[in-house]
Amino acid sequence: MKLKNEMFTIIDGNDNHIRLVLHAEHPIYQAHFPGNPITPGVCIVQMIGELLEERTGHRLALGQIVN
């Protein structure tokens, strides 16, 4: 599932950074600690992947995550 434009939107950026806004009305925030919402780690990893794909122009696949 792509999160760009649903859960977050890119505001601006350059070669060194990307600034984005998280959409507080997204359903994940209603389900993930209502009243004190946080962005789940799996969503953060997905957002990073989407941003890297956009930046590099290549389809990426996560091979491994070590805790």
Backbone as XML, in Angstrom:
<?xml version="1.0"?>
<chain id="A" units="angstrom">
  <residue number="1" name="MET">
    <atom name="N" x="0.837" y="-1.172" z="0.000"/>
    <atom name="CA" x="0.000" y="0.000" z="0.000"/>
    <atom name="C" x="0.888" y="1.244" z="0.000"/>
  </residue>
  <residue number="2" name="LYS">
    <atom name="N" x="0.617" y="2.142" z="-0.907"/>
    <atom name="CA" x="1.349" y="3.407" z="-0.954"/>
    <atom name="C" x="0.734" y="4.370" z="0.046"/>
  </residue>
  <residue number="3" name="LEU">
    <atom name="N" x="1.587" y="5.067" z="0.764"/>
    <atom name="CA" x="1.128" y="6.014" z="1.772"/>
    <atom name="C" x="1.195" y="7.464" z="1.304"/>
  </residue>
  <residue number="4" name="LYS">
    <atom name="N" x="2.033" y="7.717" z="0.272"/>
    <atom name="CA" x="2.181" y="9.086" z="-0.220"/>
    <atom name="C" x="0.834" y="9.606" z="-0.704"/>
  </residue>
  <residue number="5" name="ASN">
    <atom name="N" x="0.533" y="10.822" z="-0.309"/>
    <atom name="CA" x="-0.698" y="11.539" z="-0.631"/>
    <atom name="C" x="-1.920" y="10.987" z="0.102"/>
  </residue>
  <residue number="6" name="GLU">
    <atom name="N" x="-1.759" y="9.908" z="0.840"/>
    <atom name="CA" x="-2.837" y="9.402" z="1.694"/>
    <atom name="C" x="-2.506" y="9.675" z="3.160"/>
  </residue>
  <residue number="7" name="MET">
    <atom name="N" x="-1.314" y="9.275" z="3.573"/>
    <atom name="CA" x="-0.883" y="9.461" z="4.957"/>
    <atom name="C" x="0.087" y="10.627" z="5.106"/>
  </residue>
  <residue number="8" name="PHE">
    <atom name="N" x="0.787" y="10.948" z="4.017"/>
    <atom name="CA" x="1.712" y="12.082" z="4.055"/>
    <atom name="C" x="1.803" y="12.735" z="2.683"/>
  </residue>
  <residue number="9" name="THR">
    <atom name="N" x="2.249" y="13.987" z="2.674"/>
    <atom name="CA" x="2.465" y="14.740" z="1.448"/>
    <atom name="C" x="3.824" y="15.421" z="1.547"/>
  </residue>
  <residue number="10" name="ILE">
    <atom name="N" x="4.565" y="15.401" z="0.456"/>
    <atom name="CA" x="5.854" y="16.099" z="0.413"/>
    <atom name="C" x="5.583" y="17.594" z="0.248"/>
  </residue>
  <residue number="11" name="ILE">
    <atom name="N" x="6.199" y="18.390" z="1.114"/>
    <atom name="CA" x="6.061" y="19.847" z="1.044"/>
    <atom name="C" x="7.159" y="20.423" z="0.159"/>
  </residue>
  <residue number="12" name="ASP">
    <atom name="N" x="8.391" y="20.048" z="0.441"/>
    <atom name="CA" x="9.518" y="20.479" z="-0.370"/>
    <atom name="C" x="10.723" y="19.630" z="-0.034"/>
  </residue>
  <residue number="13" name="GLY">
    <atom name="N" x="11.816" y="19.896" z="-0.690"/>
    <atom name="CA" x="13.028" y="19.141" z="-0.434"/>
    <atom name="C" x="14.084" y="19.447" z="-1.472"/>
  </residue>
  <residue number="14" name="ASN">
    <atom name="N" x="15.264" y="18.921" z="-1.202"/>
    <atom name="CA" x="16.365" y="19.051" z="-2.143"/>
    <atom name="C" x="17.207" y="17.790" z="-2.041"/>
  </residue>
  <residue number="15" name="ASP">
    <atom name="N" x="18.443" y="17.844" z="-2.504"/>
    <atom name="CA" x="19.294" y="16.653" z="-2.466"/>
    <atom name="C" x="19.626" y="16.187" z="-1.054"/>
  </residue>
  <residue number="16" name="ASN">
    <atom name="N" x="19.489" y="17.066" z="-0.075"/>
    <atom name="CA" x="19.898" y="16.739" z="1.289"/>
    <atom name="C" x="18.758" y="16.458" z="2.256"/>
  </residue>
  <residue number="17" name="HIS">
    <atom name="N" x="17.558" y="16.897" z="1.922"/>
    <atom name="CA" x="16.442" y="16.665" z="2.848"/>
    <atom name="C" x="15.115" y="16.683" z="2.101"/>
  </residue>
  <residue number="18" name="ILE">
    <atom name="N" x="14.125" y="16.130" z="2.763"/>
    <atom name="CA" x="12.748" y="16.180" z="2.268"/>
    <atom name="C" x="11.881" y="16.589" z="3.454"/>
  </residue>
  <residue number="19" name="ARG">
    <atom name="N" x="11.028" y="17.560" z="3.233"/>
    <atom name="CA" x="10.110" y="17.990" z="4.281"/>
    <atom name="C" x="8.715" y="17.521" z="3.881"/>
  </residue>
  <residue number="20" name="LEU">
    <atom name="N" x="8.021" y="16.913" z="4.824"/>
    <atom name="CA" x="6.685" y="16.409" z="4.535"/>
    <atom name="C" x="5.744" y="16.727" z="5.680"/>
  </residue>
  <residue number="21" name="VAL">
    <atom name="N" x="4.467" y="16.545" z="5.406"/>
    <atom name="CA" x="3.432" y="16.728" z="6.428"/>
    <atom name="C" x="2.677" y="15.411" z="6.546"/>
  </residue>
  <residue number="22" name="LEU">
    <atom name="N" x="2.422" y="15.001" z="7.781"/>
    <atom name="CA" x="1.623" y="13.810" z="8.052"/>
    <atom name="C" x="0.158" y="14.235" z="8.175"/>
  </residue>
  <residue number="23" name="HIS">
    <atom name="N" x="-0.743" y="13.450" z="7.608"/>
    <atom name="CA" x="-2.164" y="13.778" z="7.621"/>
    <atom name="C" x="-2.816" y="13.200" z="8.879"/>
  </residue>
  <residue number="24" name="ALA">
    <atom name="N" x="-3.096" y="14.069" z="9.828"/>
    <atom name="CA" x="-3.637" y="13.657" z="11.122"/>
    <atom name="C" x="-4.986" y="12.953" z="10.996"/>
  </residue>
  <residue number="25" name="GLU">
    <atom name="N" x="-5.720" y="13.173" z="9.907"/>
    <atom name="CA" x="-7.035" y="12.556" z="9.737"/>
    <atom name="C" x="-6.957" y="11.136" z="9.178"/>
  </residue>
  <residue number="26" name="HIS">
    <atom name="N" x="-5.746" y="10.669" z="8.854"/>
    <atom name="CA" x="-5.599" y="9.315" z="8.307"/>
    <atom name="C" x="-6.107" y="8.298" z="9.339"/>
  </residue>
  <residue number="27" name="PRO">
    <atom name="N" x="-6.811" y="7.261" z="8.886"/>
    <atom name="CA" x="-7.395" y="6.267" z="9.805"/>
    <atom name="C" x="-6.391" y="5.598" z="10.751"/>
  </residue>
  <residue number="28" name="ILE">
    <atom name="N" x="-5.138" y="5.476" z="10.354"/>
    <atom name="CA" x="-4.162" y="4.821" z="11.238"/>
    <atom name="C" x="-4.040" y="5.562" z="12.567"/>
  </residue>
  <residue number="29" name="TYR">
    <atom name="N" x="-4.199" y="6.892" z="12.533"/>
    <atom name="CA" x="-4.073" y="7.664" z="13.778"/>
    <atom name="C" x="-5.309" y="7.532" z="14.664"/>
  </residue>
  <residue number="30" name="GLN">
    <atom name="N" x="-6.431" y="7.139" z="14.067"/>
    <atom name="CA" x="-7.632" y="6.888" z="14.870"/>
    <atom name="C" x="-7.524" y="5.549" z="15.601"/>
  </residue>
  <residue number="31" name="ALA">
    <atom name="N" x="-6.777" y="4.621" z="15.014"/>
    <atom name="CA" x="-6.658" y="3.276" z="15.583"/>
    <atom name="C" x="-5.408" y="3.089" z="16.431"/>
  </residue>
  <residue number="32" name="HIS">
    <atom name="N" x="-4.385" y="3.872" z="16.184"/>
    <atom name="CA" x="-3.099" y="3.682" z="16.855"/>
    <atom name="C" x="-2.956" y="4.706" z="17.974"/>
  </residue>
  <residue number="33" name="PHE">
    <atom name="N" x="-3.350" y="4.314" z="19.154"/>
    <atom name="CA" x="-3.330" y="5.140" z="20.354"/>
    <atom name="C" x="-4.202" y="6.386" z="20.216"/>
  </residue>
  <residue number="34" name="PRO">
    <atom name="N" x="-5.524" y="6.211" z="20.061"/>
    <atom name="CA" x="-6.428" y="7.362" z="19.976"/>
    <atom name="C" x="-6.228" y="8.318" z="21.137"/>
  </residue>
  <residue number="35" name="GLY">
    <atom name="N" x="-6.258" y="9.593" z="20.840"/>
    <atom name="CA" x="-6.043" y="10.610" z="21.867"/>
    <atom name="C" x="-4.575" y="10.943" z="22.059"/>
  </residue>
  <residue number="36" name="ASN">
    <atom name="N" x="-3.701" y="10.039" z="21.685"/>
    <atom name="CA" x="-2.258" y="10.257" z="21.765"/>
    <atom name="C" x="-1.602" y="9.501" z="20.598"/>
  </residue>
  <residue number="37" name="PRO">
    <atom name="N" x="-1.979" y="9.865" z="19.357"/>
    <atom name="CA" x="-1.547" y="9.085" z="18.198"/>
    <atom name="C" x="-0.050" y="9.180" z="17.918"/>
  </residue>
  <residue number="38" name="ILE">
    <atom name="N" x="0.493" y="8.075" z="17.437"/>
    <atom name="CA" x="1.878" y="8.047" z="16.972"/>
    <atom name="C" x="1.905" y="7.341" z="15.618"/>
  </residue>
  <residue number="39" name="THR">
    <atom name="N" x="2.956" y="7.616" z="14.865"/>
    <atom name="CA" x="3.118" y="6.953" z="13.576"/>
    <atom name="C" x="3.776" y="5.600" z="13.815"/>
  </residue>
  <residue number="40" name="PRO">
    <atom name="N" x="3.116" y="4.505" z="13.439"/>
    <atom name="CA" x="3.698" y="3.178" z="13.640"/>
    <atom name="C" x="5.014" y="3.032" z="12.860"/>
  </residue>
  <residue number="41" name="GLY">
    <atom name="N" x="5.935" y="2.281" z="13.431"/>
    <atom name="CA" x="7.238" y="2.061" z="12.812"/>
    <atom name="C" x="7.145" y="1.489" z="11.414"/>
  </residue>
  <residue number="42" name="VAL">
    <atom name="N" x="6.213" y="0.573" z="11.192"/>
    <atom name="CA" x="6.066" y="-0.025" z="9.868"/>
    <atom name="C" x="5.669" y="1.035" z="8.842"/>
  </residue>
  <residue number="43" name="CYS">
    <atom name="N" x="4.905" y="2.027" z="9.247"/>
    <atom name="CA" x="4.535" y="3.116" z="8.347"/>
    <atom name="C" x="5.739" y="4.011" z="8.048"/>
  </residue>
  <residue number="44" name="ILE">
    <atom name="N" x="6.569" y="4.246" z="9.050"/>
    <atom name="CA" x="7.781" y="5.047" z="8.842"/>
    <atom name="C" x="8.702" y="4.356" z="7.843"/>
  </residue>
  <residue number="45" name="VAL">
    <atom name="N" x="8.877" y="3.042" z="7.979"/>
    <atom name="CA" x="9.712" y="2.285" z="7.040"/>
    <atom name="C" x="9.124" y="2.372" z="5.633"/>
  </residue>
  <residue number="46" name="GLN">
    <atom name="N" x="7.813" y="2.241" z="5.500"/>
    <atom name="CA" x="7.151" y="2.336" z="4.194"/>
    <atom name="C" x="7.357" y="3.723" z="3.588"/>
  </residue>
  <residue number="47" name="MET">
    <atom name="N" x="7.209" y="4.770" z="4.397"/>
    <atom name="CA" x="7.393" y="6.132" z="3.893"/>
    <atom name="C" x="8.821" y="6.334" z="3.394"/>
  </residue>
  <residue number="48" name="ILE">
    <atom name="N" x="9.794" y="5.858" z="4.140"/>
    <atom name="CA" x="11.189" y="5.982" z="3.725"/>
    <atom name="C" x="11.411" y="5.255" z="2.400"/>
  </residue>
  <residue number="49" name="GLY">
    <atom name="N" x="10.855" y="4.060" z="2.275"/>
    <atom name="CA" x="10.973" y="3.315" z="1.025"/>
    <atom name="C" x="10.381" y="4.067" z="-0.155"/>
  </residue>
  <residue number="50" name="GLU">
    <atom name="N" x="9.196" y="4.629" z="0.030"/>
    <atom name="CA" x="8.556" y="5.380" z="-1.050"/>
    <atom name="C" x="9.377" y="6.604" z="-1.434"/>
  </residue>
  <residue number="51" name="LEU">
    <atom name="N" x="9.904" y="7.300" z="-0.434"/>
    <atom name="CA" x="10.715" y="8.487" z="-0.712"/>
    <atom name="C" x="12.014" y="8.122" z="-1.426"/>
  </residue>
  <residue number="52" name="LEU">
    <atom name="N" x="12.638" y="7.022" z="-1.023"/>
    <atom name="CA" x="13.862" y="6.575" z="-1.694"/>
    <atom name="C" x="13.593" y="6.144" z="-3.134"/>
  </residue>
  <residue number="53" name="GLU">
    <atom name="N" x="12.488" y="5.447" z="-3.370"/>
    <atom name="CA" x="12.140" y="5.059" z="-4.739"/>
    <atom name="C" x="11.950" y="6.279" z="-5.612"/>
  </residue>
  <residue number="54" name="GLU">
    <atom name="N" x="11.265" y="7.281" z="-5.080"/>
    <atom name="CA" x="11.051" y="8.508" z="-5.836"/>
    <atom name="C" x="12.372" y="9.221" z="-6.107"/>
  </residue>
  <residue number="55" name="ARG">
    <atom name="N" x="13.224" y="9.248" z="-5.106"/>
    <atom name="CA" x="14.512" y="9.948" z="-5.234"/>
    <atom name="C" x="15.430" y="9.246" z="-6.225"/>
  </residue>
  <residue number="56" name="THR">
    <atom name="N" x="15.472" y="7.906" z="-6.197"/>
    <atom name="CA" x="16.402" y="7.162" z="-7.042"/>
    <atom name="C" x="15.816" y="6.808" z="-8.411"/>
  </residue>
  <residue number="57" name="GLY">
    <atom name="N" x="14.472" y="6.792" z="-8.503"/>
    <atom name="CA" x="13.843" y="6.395" z="-9.746"/>
    <atom name="C" x="13.866" y="4.895" z="-9.976"/>
  </residue>
  <residue number="58" name="HIS">
    <atom name="N" x="14.174" y="4.125" z="-8.930"/>
    <atom name="CA" x="14.238" y="2.668" z="-9.038"/>
    <atom name="C" x="13.264" y="2.035" z="-8.055"/>
  </residue>
  <residue number="59" name="ARG">
    <atom name="N" x="12.720" y="0.906" z="-8.452"/>
    <atom name="CA" x="11.869" y="0.109" z="-7.556"/>
    <atom name="C" x="12.778" y="-0.561" z="-6.538"/>
  </residue>
  <residue number="60" name="LEU">
    <atom name="N" x="12.460" y="-0.420" z="-5.275"/>
    <atom name="CA" x="13.278" y="-0.985" z="-4.212"/>
    <atom name="C" x="12.509" y="-2.068" z="-3.469"/>
  </residue>
  <residue number="61" name="ALA">
    <atom name="N" x="13.227" y="-3.014" z="-2.910"/>
    <atom name="CA" x="12.632" y="-4.056" z="-2.092"/>
    <atom name="C" x="13.429" y="-4.177" z="-0.803"/>
  </residue>
  <residue number="62" name="LEU">
    <atom name="N" x="12.743" y="-4.214" z="0.307"/>
    <atom name="CA" x="13.388" y="-4.381" z="1.594"/>
    <atom name="C" x="13.826" y="-5.816" z="1.761"/>
  </residue>
  <residue number="63" name="GLY">
    <atom name="N" x="15.104" y="-6.004" z="2.006"/>
    <atom name="CA" x="15.641" y="-7.356" z="2.144"/>
    <atom name="C" x="15.646" y="-7.870" z="3.565"/>
  </residue>
  <residue number="64" name="GLN">
    <atom name="N" x="15.938" y="-6.990" z="4.520"/>
    <atom name="CA" x="16.033" y="-7.433" z="5.910"/>
    <atom name="C" x="16.003" y="-6.233" z="6.838"/>
  </residue>
  <residue number="65" name="ILE">
    <atom name="N" x="15.372" y="-6.411" z="7.974"/>
    <atom name="CA" x="15.419" y="-5.441" z="9.051"/>
    <atom name="C" x="15.867" y="-6.181" z="10.300"/>
  </residue>
  <residue number="66" name="VAL">
    <atom name="N" x="16.857" y="-5.639" z="10.971"/>
    <atom name="CA" x="17.354" y="-6.242" z="12.201"/>
    <atom name="C" x="16.994" y="-5.306" z="13.341"/>
  </residue>
  <residue number="67" name="ASN">
    <atom name="N" x="16.415" y="-5.854" z="14.376"/>
    <atom name="CA" x="16.008" y="-5.056" z="15.528"/>
    <atom name="C" x="17.211" y="-4.642" z="16.333"/>
  </residue>
</chain>
